[in-house]
Amino acid sequence: MSELHASLLNTPILAVALTLAAYLGGVRLFERLGRPSWCPAVLIGALLTAAALWLLRYEYIDYQRNVAWLTLLLGPATVALAVPLYQQRQHIFALWKPILCCLPLAAALAALYAVLIAWLLGAPPTVLASLAPKSVTAPIAMGILEQLGGSLSLMLGGLLITGVLTTIFVSLLAKWLKIDDKRILGFALGVNGHAIGIVRAFELGPTAGAFASLGMSLTGIFTAMLLPLVWRLLGF
């Protein structure tokens, strides 16, 4: 049994099976809980995966290596978001001016406030670099991280926490400010909450989902172009 256990840990079969099982289990629990915005399926799946790795004594480095090809699928999944953008192109073109005006400020603040808080608390440059791309979708964030020199594990944790908190606070602020425009809500979810925000936006409707896809895509492009440059200018 020990030899079988060791062989499974060294092949992608167990890692992929754990990942898929955790995701399906997360979706099932999410539905059973009544689809709460504070606990999305991806968070439940991540917790189930972490528990399984701990119980099986599966090193995260080995797990990450064995599911590397699944990570490659994030790129095509992100590109596929062009479909809802095309379907809602008329609504998007009608608002291109306010979108372009607010996007640079929103994307800059998304990266700035986390880095500023961590810097004030005395965090080392590695932590700062890991938190900087926390509001960008994972494929782009990993590319940015290679240039900044941060920690992949910390960055992925920041992405998860950011996405979950975005879905919570956007919903709360929308009720408090009495905002019910699906375009505004979707764009805010996409700019700040990346893929997790997009999932929440599509629950609100196709228009919100399209604007969330737009917000995430533009934030990713803006951040990928300017964040490494600003990072070097600041001397990190």
C-alpha positions in Angstrom: 0.0 0.0 0.0 2.8 2.4 0.8 4.3 1.8 -2.7 0.9 2.4 -4.3 0.5 5.6 -2.3 3.9 6.8 -3.4 3.3 6.0 -7.0 0.0 7.9 -7.0 1.6 10.9 -5.5 4.2 11.0 -8.3 1.6 10.9 -11.1 -0.9 13.5 -12.3 -3.8 11.0 -11.8 -4.4 11.6 -8.1 -3.8 15.4 -8.3 -6.3 15.8 -11.2 -8.8 13.5 -9.5 -8.6 15.5 -6.3 -9.0 18.8 -8.1 -12.0 17.7 -10.1 -13.6 16.0 -7.1 -13.1 19.1 -4.9 -14.6 21.4 -7.6 -17.7 19.2 -8.0 -18.0 18.9 -4.3 -17.7 22.6 -3.9 -20.4 23.2 -6.5 -22.7 20.7 -4.8 -22.2 22.3 -1.3 -22.6 25.7 -2.8 -26.0 24.8 -4.2 -27.1 23.1 -0.9 -26.2 26.3 1.0 -28.4 28.4 -1.2 -25.7 29.9 -3.4 -24.3 32.4 -0.8 -22.2 35.2 -2.2 -19.9 35.0 0.9 -18.9 31.4 0.2 -18.5 30.8 -3.6 -18.0 27.3 -5.0 -14.3 28.0 -5.7 -13.6 28.8 -2.1 -15.3 25.6 -0.9 -13.4 23.6 -3.5 -10.1 25.2 -2.4 -10.8 24.3 1.2 -11.7 20.7 0.2 -8.4 20.4 -1.8 -6.3 21.8 1.1 -8.0 19.3 3.5 -7.3 16.4 1.0 -3.7 17.4 0.6 -3.2 17.5 4.4 -4.9 14.1 5.0 -2.9 12.4 2.2 0.3 14.1 3.2 0.6 15.4 -0.3 3.2 18.1 -0.7 1.9 21.2 -2.4 5.0 21.4 -4.6 4.2 17.9 -6.0 0.5 18.7 -6.4 1.3 21.9 -8.2 3.6 20.1 -10.6 1.1 17.3 -11.3 -1.8 19.7 -12.1 0.4 22.1 -14.3 -1.4 21.1 -17.5 -4.8 22.0 -15.9 -3.3 25.5 -15.2 -2.7 25.8 -19.0 -6.5 25.7 -19.5 -6.9 29.0 -17.7 -5.6 30.8 -20.8 -8.3 29.4 -23.3 -11.0 29.8 -20.6 -10.0 33.5 -20.3 -10.0 34.0 -24.1 -13.5 32.4 -24.3 -14.9 35.4 -22.4 -14.8 37.2 -25.7 -18.1 35.5 -26.6 -20.2 37.4 -24.0 -18.3 40.6 -24.9 -19.3 40.2 -28.5 -22.9 39.5 -27.6 -23.1 42.7 -25.5 -21.0 44.8 -27.8 -23.7 47.4 -28.4 -24.0 48.2 -24.7 -20.3 48.3 -24.3 -19.7 50.7 -27.2 -22.4 53.0 -25.9 -20.3 53.4 -22.6 -16.7 53.4 -23.9 -15.9 56.9 -22.7 -16.8 56.4 -19.0 -15.2 53.0 -19.1 -11.9 54.3 -20.3 -12.0 57.2 -17.9 -12.6 55.1 -14.7 -10.5 52.0 -15.7 -7.0 53.4 -15.1 -7.9 54.7 -11.6 -9.8 51.6 -10.6 -7.0 49.2 -11.8 -4.3 51.4 -10.1 -6.2 51.5 -6.8 -6.7 47.7 -6.9 -3.0 47.1 -6.9 -2.0 50.1 -4.8 -4.0 49.7 -1.6 -2.9 46.2 -0.8 0.8 46.9 -1.5 0.6 50.1 0.5 -1.0 48.4 3.6 1.6 45.6 3.4 4.4 48.1 3.0 3.3 50.1 6.0 3.2 46.8 8.1 6.8 46.2 7.1 6.3 43.3 4.6 9.3 42.3 2.6 9.5 42.9 -1.2 8.5 39.3 -2.0 5.2 39.8 -0.2 4.6 43.1 -1.9 5.3 41.6 -5.3 2.9 38.7 -4.5 0.1 41.1 -3.5 0.4 43.6 -6.4 -1.4 41.5 -9.1 -4.1 40.2 -6.7 -7.0 41.7 -8.7 -5.8 40.3 -12.1 -7.0 37.0 -13.5 -4.6 34.1 -12.8 -3.0 33.6 -16.2 -2.0 37.2 -16.4 -1.1 37.5 -12.7 1.3 34.6 -13.1 3.0 36.3 -16.0 3.3 39.5 -14.0 4.6 37.6 -11.0 7.5 36.2 -13.0 8.7 39.8 -13.7 8.2 41.0 -10.1 9.7 38.0 -8.4 7.0 37.1 -5.8 5.6 33.9 -4.4 3.1 32.0 -6.5 1.4 30.4 -3.5 0.9 33.7 -1.8 -0.3 35.3 -5.0 -2.9 32.6 -5.6 -4.1 32.9 -2.1 -4.4 36.7 -2.6 -6.4 36.1 -5.8 -8.9 33.8 -4.0 -9.4 36.1 -1.0 -9.8 39.2 -3.2 -12.4 37.5 -5.4 -14.4 36.3 -2.4 -14.3 39.7 -0.7 -15.2 41.5 -3.9 -18.4 39.5 -4.3 -19.4 40.2 -0.7 -18.6 44.0 -0.7 -19.9 44.8 -4.1 -23.3 43.2 -3.1 -23.4 45.1 0.2 -22.3 48.4 -1.3 -24.8 48.0 -4.2 -27.7 47.7 -1.6 -26.4 50.5 0.5 -25.9 52.9 -2.4 -29.1 51.6 -4.2 -27.2 50.6 -7.4 -29.1 48.1 -9.5 -27.6 48.8 -12.9 -26.2 45.5 -14.1 -23.5 47.2 -16.2 -22.0 49.0 -13.2 -22.2 46.0 -10.9 -20.7 43.7 -13.5 -17.8 46.1 -14.3 -17.0 46.5 -10.6 -17.0 42.8 -10.1 -14.7 42.2 -13.1 -12.2 45.0 -12.3 -11.8 43.9 -8.6 -12.8 40.3 -8.4 -11.4 38.8 -11.7 -12.8 35.3 -12.5 -14.6 34.9 -9.2 -16.3 38.2 -9.7 -17.3 37.1 -13.2 -19.0 34.0 -11.9 -21.0 36.2 -9.5 -21.8 38.7 -12.3 -23.2 36.0 -14.6 -25.6 35.0 -11.8 -26.9 38.6 -12.1 -27.5 38.3 -15.8 -25.7 38.2 -19.2 -25.2 42.0 -19.3 -23.5 42.0 -15.9 -21.4 39.0 -17.0 -20.3 40.7 -20.2 -19.3 43.9 -18.4 -17.4 41.8 -15.8 -15.5 40.1 -18.6 -14.7 43.5 -20.0 -13.5 44.9 -16.7 -11.3 41.9 -16.0 -9.8 41.9 -19.4 -9.0 45.6 -19.5 -7.7 45.5 -15.9 -5.4 42.6 -16.9 -4.1 44.4 -19.9 -3.6 47.7 -18.1 -1.9 46.0 -15.1 0.4 43.8 -17.3 1.6 46.8 -19.2 2.2 49.2 -16.4 2.8 47.4 -13.1 6.2 45.9 -14.0 7.4 49.3 -15.3 6.1 51.1 -12.1 7.7 48.4 -10.0 11.1 49.0 -11.5 10.8 52.7 -11.2 10.0 52.4 -7.5 13.1 50.3 -7.1 11.6 47.1 -5.7 
